[in-house]
Amino acid sequence: MRPSPIAIAVGVGFAFAAIASSVQAKDYPEKPVRIVVAYAPGGVTDVLARVIAPKLSGALGGRFYVENLPGAGGDIGTARAAAAPADGTTILFTSPDFLTSPALKAKAQYDPITSFAPVTLVATSPGVISIHASLGVSSLQELFTLLKANPGKYSYATPGYGTLPHLAAERLLRLGRGLDVIHVPFQGFGPAITSTVAGHTTILAGGAPSIIAPHVKAGTLRALAVTGNRRSPELPDVPTKEEACAADWDAGFWGGVMVPAGTPRNIIDVLHSQIVQIMNEPDVRDRLRTLDFEPGGSPPDEFAAWLKAEYAKWGHVVRQANLKVE
């Protein structure tokens, strides 16, 4: 597998940060800066934002605080962040739904490419595809064979309709291999995992290795592949998607920082510089490791190019699969 643009960007971003750290926006921030998280407190996106906020406060000498604005799958908070003044006083900490949600809607509340200016990808985490242990297969290829021989018999659980795990599973199973599998969406990974552990759904699309590993060790789930470039320490015996001959399985998680379009570039550069340095602090790296995350750090322009490519990719899946939300 080729190294991903995001993986390559870690080293590039850190080098860029070292240069940009000397280019400070004068007196920034003059006012408190809110970091909008478009989800309820306690989720992964919220946790990552709360790792960053106090570090930014300490580094830049201003007040950075997290404001949770949940609702409509993240659309409400994201739209409000897009409409905020482009002066550096509002930051959006976002995740894959930022790209997948507008791709599903005829009239989205924001445009992920034009409504925001990217700052940096903060961190990434692999996803896992797993099955109920009673299914009797030990590899993805065996699963594909079983599904092909039994159209419409099996189901897969996801954390919700239109989420990245749903789109990734559509591409992997139905679009990529013509497999007839029933999608069962839930409100979050917790209920999706519970359903698969209980055997109500036989396949689970997505979920971080640290969440899946206890169920694998307990013998209730069997993990078939992880989406990362290397095997997960939590699931060392589970192959990567390339090793499993399923390079099109792509349901990992990422967290990124955006600001409203029109925010001055010097503010973007300062935020990027400080965030990259923060993500490389030992205590932050240790915290990320406990969450199954790798630090990012892509420069703004590279992050912008990656977002455009991802938006186009998943938009194509949405159109192919005829998925939509009214």
C-alpha positions as CSV (number, residue, x, y, z in Angstrom):
1,M,0.0,0.0,0.0
2,R,1.2,3.5,-0.7
3,P,1.7,5.7,2.4
4,S,-1.4,7.8,2.7
5,P,-1.2,11.6,2.2
6,I,-2.0,12.0,5.8
7,A,0.7,9.7,7.0
8,I,3.3,11.4,4.9
9,A,2.0,14.8,6.2
10,V,3.0,14.1,9.8
11,G,6.7,14.7,9.1
12,V,6.1,17.5,6.6
13,G,3.6,19.2,9.0
14,F,6.1,19.1,11.9
15,A,8.8,20.7,9.8
16,F,6.3,23.3,8.5
17,A,5.3,24.1,12.1
18,A,8.9,24.7,13.1
19,I,9.2,27.4,10.5
20,A,5.7,28.8,11.0
21,S,6.1,29.1,14.8
22,S,8.2,32.2,14.2
23,V,5.4,33.8,12.2
24,Q,2.9,34.8,14.9
25,A,-0.4,36.6,14.3
26,K,0.0,39.9,16.1
27,D,-1.8,39.8,19.5
28,Y,-3.7,36.6,18.6
29,P,-6.0,35.8,20.2
30,E,-7.3,39.1,21.5
31,K,-10.6,37.5,22.5
32,P,-11.7,34.1,23.8
33,V,-11.7,31.4,21.1
34,R,-14.4,28.8,21.1
35,I,-13.7,25.4,19.6
36,V,-17.0,24.1,18.3
37,V,-17.7,20.4,18.6
38,A,-20.9,19.6,16.7
39,Y,-21.7,16.6,19.0
40,A,-22.6,15.9,22.6
41,P,-19.8,15.8,25.2
42,G,-18.0,12.5,25.7
43,G,-17.5,11.3,22.2
44,V,-14.2,10.9,20.5
45,T,-14.3,14.2,18.7
46,D,-15.1,16.0,22.0
47,V,-12.3,14.2,23.8
48,L,-9.7,15.2,21.2
49,A,-10.9,18.8,21.2
50,R,-10.5,18.9,25.0
51,V,-7.0,17.6,24.7
52,I,-6.1,20.5,22.4
53,A,-8.0,23.4,24.1
54,P,-6.0,23.9,27.3
55,K,-2.7,23.4,25.4
56,L,-3.6,26.2,22.9
57,S,-4.5,28.4,25.9
58,G,-1.1,27.8,27.4
59,A,0.8,28.2,24.2
60,L,-0.9,31.4,22.9
61,G,-1.8,33.0,26.2
62,G,-5.5,33.3,25.4
63,R,-8.6,31.4,26.4
64,F,-9.6,28.5,24.1
65,Y,-12.7,26.6,25.2
66,V,-14.9,23.8,23.8
67,E,-18.5,24.5,23.0
68,N,-20.7,21.5,22.2
69,L,-23.4,22.3,19.6
70,P,-25.0,18.9,18.8
71,G,-27.9,18.1,16.6
72,A,-28.8,16.8,13.1
73,G,-25.8,14.5,12.9
74,G,-23.4,17.4,13.4
75,D,-25.0,19.7,10.8
76,I,-26.3,22.3,13.3
77,G,-23.0,23.0,15.0
78,T,-21.0,22.9,11.8
79,A,-23.4,25.3,10.1
80,R,-23.2,27.7,13.0
81,A,-19.4,27.5,12.9
82,A,-19.4,28.3,9.2
83,A,-21.5,31.4,9.8
84,A,-19.2,32.7,12.5
85,P,-17.0,35.7,12.0
86,A,-13.8,34.8,10.1
87,D,-11.5,36.4,12.7
88,G,-10.0,33.4,14.5
89,T,-12.5,33.5,17.4
90,T,-14.3,30.3,16.2
91,I,-12.6,27.0,15.4
92,L,-14.4,23.9,14.3
93,F,-13.1,20.5,15.5
94,T,-14.6,18.0,13.1
95,S,-14.6,14.4,12.0
96,P,-15.7,12.2,9.0
97,D,-19.4,13.2,9.2
98,F,-18.2,16.7,8.1
99,L,-17.7,15.2,4.6
100,T,-20.3,12.5,4.5
101,S,-23.3,14.4,5.8
102,P,-23.6,17.1,3.1
103,A,-22.9,14.5,0.4
104,L,-26.2,12.8,1.4
105,K,-28.4,15.9,1.2
106,A,-29.8,17.8,-1.7
107,K,-29.7,21.0,0.4
108,A,-26.8,20.9,2.9
109,Q,-26.4,23.5,5.6
110,Y,-22.8,24.1,4.7
111,D,-20.3,23.2,1.9
112,P,-17.3,21.3,3.4
113,I,-15.0,22.7,0.7
114,T,-16.0,26.4,0.4
115,S,-17.5,27.2,3.8
116,F,-14.3,26.5,5.7
117,A,-10.5,27.0,5.5
118,P,-8.7,23.8,6.7
119,V,-6.0,24.2,9.4
120,T,-4.7,20.7,10.0
121,L,-5.6,17.1,10.4
122,V,-5.1,16.5,14.1
123,A,-5.2,12.7,14.5
124,T,-6.3,9.5,12.8
125,S,-7.4,6.1,14.0
126,P,-8.0,2.8,12.2
127,G,-11.3,1.0,12.0
128,V,-12.0,-2.7,12.2
129,I,-14.4,-5.0,10.4
130,S,-15.5,-7.8,12.7
131,I,-18.1,-10.5,12.9
132,H,-20.0,-12.5,15.5
133,A,-17.8,-15.3,16.5
134,S,-20.4,-18.0,15.6
135,L,-20.4,-17.0,11.9
136,G,-17.6,-19.6,11.3
137,V,-15.3,-17.6,9.0
138,S,-11.8,-16.6,9.7
139,S,-10.9,-14.1,7.0
140,L,-12.5,-11.4,4.9
141,Q,-12.3,-13.5,1.8
142,E,-14.2,-16.3,3.5
143,L,-16.8,-13.8,4.6
144,F,-17.2,-12.6,1.0
145,T,-17.7,-16.2,-0.2
146,L,-20.3,-16.8,2.5
147,L,-22.2,-13.7,1.7
148,K,-22.2,-14.4,-2.0
149,A,-23.6,-17.9,-1.4
150,N,-26.3,-16.5,0.9
151,P,-27.8,-13.3,-0.6
152,G,-30.0,-11.3,1.8
153,K,-29.4,-13.6,4.7
154,Y,-26.8,-11.6,6.7
155,S,-26.7,-8.0,8.1
156,Y,-24.1,-5.5,9.1
157,A,-24.3,-2.9,11.8
158,T,-23.0,0.7,11.6
159,P,-23.2,3.7,13.9
160,G,-25.7,5.3,11.6
161,Y,-27.1,5.9,8.1
162,G,-24.7,7.9,6.0
163,T,-21.8,7.6,8.4
164,L,-18.3,6.7,7.1
165,P,-18.6,3.1,8.2
166,H,-21.9,2.8,6.3
167,L,-20.4,4.3,3.1
168,A,-17.2,2.2,3.5
169,A,-19.3,-1.0,3.9
170,E,-21.4,-0.1,0.9
171,R,-18.3,0.3,-1.2
172,L,-16.7,-2.9,0.2
173,L,-19.7,-5.2,0.0
174,R,-22.4,-4.1,-2.3
175,L,-20.7,-1.8,-4.8
176,G,-17.3,-3.4,-4.9
177,R,-18.4,-7.1,-4.9
178,G,-22.1,-7.2,-5.6
179,L,-22.9,-8.7,-2.2
180,D,-26.5,-8.6,-1.0
181,V,-26.2,-7.7,2.7
182,I,-28.7,-5.9,4.9
183,H,-27.6,-2.6,6.5
184,V,-28.8,-2.0,10.1
185,P,-28.0,1.5,11.3
186,F,-27.8,2.4,15.0
187,Q,-27.4,5.6,17.0
188,G,-23.7,5.3,17.6
189,F,-21.1,2.5,17.9
190,G,-22.3,1.4,21.4
191,P,-25.6,0.0,20.2
192,A,-24.1,-1.4,17.0
193,I,-21.5,-3.3,19.0
194,T,-24.1,-4.6,21.4
195,S,-26.2,-5.9,18.6
196,T,-23.3,-7.7,16.9
197,V,-22.0,-9.2,20.2
198,A,-25.6,-10.5,20.8
199,G,-25.7,-12.0,17.3
200,H,-28.6,-9.9,16.1
201,T,-26.4,-8.5,13.4
202,T,-23.6,-10.7,12.1
203,I,-21.1,-8.1,10.9
204,L,-19.9,-4.9,12.5
205,A,-18.5,-2.1,10.2
206,G,-16.0,0.1,12.0
207,G,-15.0,0.8,15.6
208,A,-11.6,1.5,17.0
209,P,-9.3,-1.5,17.9
210,S,-9.4,-0.6,21.6
211,I,-13.2,-0.9,21.6
212,I,-13.3,-4.1,19.6
213,A,-10.4,-5.9,21.3
214,P,-12.1,-6.7,24.6
215,H,-14.9,-8.5,22.7
216,V,-12.4,-10.4,20.6
217,K,-10.5,-11.5,23.7
218,A,-13.9,-12.5,25.3
219,G,-14.6,-14.7,22.2
220,T,-17.8,-12.9,21.2
221,L,-16.4,-11.1,18.2
222,R,-13.8,-12.0,15.6
223,A,-11.9,-9.2,13.9
224,L,-11.1,-9.8,10.2
225,A,-9.2,-6.6,9.2
226,V,-8.0,-3.2,10.4
227,T,-7.9,-0.2,8.1
228,G,-4.5,1.1,9.2
229,N,-1.2,0.9,7.4
230,R,0.1,-1.4,10.1
231,R,-1.4,-3.9,12.5
232,S,-2.9,-2.6,15.7
233,P,-1.1,-3.3,19.0
234,E,-4.6,-4.0,20.4
235,L,-5.2,-6.6,17.7
236,P,-1.8,-7.8,16.7
237,D,-3.0,-11.0,15.0
238,V,-5.5,-9.1,12.8
239,P,-4.3,-8.4,9.3
240,T,-4.4,-4.9,7.7
241,K,-6.8,-4.4,4.8
242,E,-4.0,-4.9,2.3
243,E,-3.0,-8.2,4.0
244,A,-6.7,-9.2,3.9
245,C,-6.8,-8.3,0.1
246,A,-9.4,-5.6,0.7
247,A,-7.7,-2.3,0.0
248,D,-11.0,-0.7,-0.6
249,W,-12.1,-1.1,3.1
250,D,-11.6,2.4,4.5
251,A,-13.6,3.2,7.6
252,G,-11.1,4.8,10.0
253,F,-11.7,7.9,12.1
254,W,-10.0,11.2,11.8
255,G,-10.3,14.5,13.6
256,G,-9.4,17.8,12.0
257,V,-9.4,21.6,12.7
258,M,-11.2,24.1,10.4
259,V,-11.9,27.8,10.6
260,P,-14.6,29.8,8.8
261,A,-13.7,30.7,5.2
262,G,-12.0,34.0,5.0
263,T,-10.0,33.7,8.2
264,P,-6.6,35.4,7.7
265,R,-3.9,33.1,6.7
266,N,-1.5,34.3,9.4
267,I,-4.0,33.1,12.0
268,I,-4.4,29.7,10.2
269,D,-0.6,29.3,10.2
270,V,-0.3,30.1,13.9
271,L,-3.0,27.6,14.8
272,H,-1.4,25.0,12.6
273,S,2.0,25.6,14.0
274,Q,0.8,25.3,17.6
275,I,-1.4,22.3,17.1
276,V,1.4,20.3,15.4
277,Q,3.7,21.1,18.3
278,I,1.0,20.1,20.8
279,M,0.3,16.8,19.1
280,N,4.0,15.9,19.4
281,E,4.2,16.6,23.1
282,P,4.9,13.3,25.0
283,D,1.9,13.5,27.3
284,V,-0.4,14.2,24.3
285,R,1.1,11.4,22.3
286,D,0.5,9.1,25.3
287,R,-3.1,10.2,25.6
288,L,-3.6,9.7,21.9
289,R,-2.1,6.2,22.1
290,T,-4.7,5.2,24.8
291,L,-7.4,6.3,22.3
292,D,-5.9,4.4,19.3
293,F,-4.9,7.6,17.6
294,E,-1.8,8.7,15.7
295,P,-1.0,12.4,15.5
296,G,-1.5,14.2,12.2
297,G,-0.1,17.6,11.3
298,S,-0.7,18.1,7.6
299,P,-0.1,21.7,6.4
300,P,-3.3,23.6,5.6
301,D,-3.0,23.3,1.8
302,E,-2.3,19.6,1.9
303,F,-5.2,19.0,4.3
304,A,-7.4,21.0,1.9
305,A,-6.4,18.8,-1.0
306,W,-7.0,15.6,1.0
307,L,-10.5,16.8,2.1
308,K,-11.4,17.6,-1.6
309,A,-10.3,14.1,-2.6
310,E,-12.2,12.4,0.2
311,Y,-15.4,14.4,-0.4
312,A,-15.3,13.4,-4.1
313,K,-14.6,9.8,-3.2
314,W,-17.5,9.4,-0.8
315,G,-19.8,11.6,-2.9
316,H,-19.3,9.1,-5.7
317,V,-20.2,6.2,-3.3
318,V,-23.3,8.1,-2.3
319,R,-24.4,8.5,-5.9
320,Q,-23.6,5.0,-6.9
321,A,-25.5,3.5,-3.9
322,N,-28.3,6.0,-4.4
323,L,-28.1,7.0,-0.7
324,K,-29.8,10.2,0.5
325,V,-31.3,11.9,3.5
326,E,-34.3,14.1,3.2
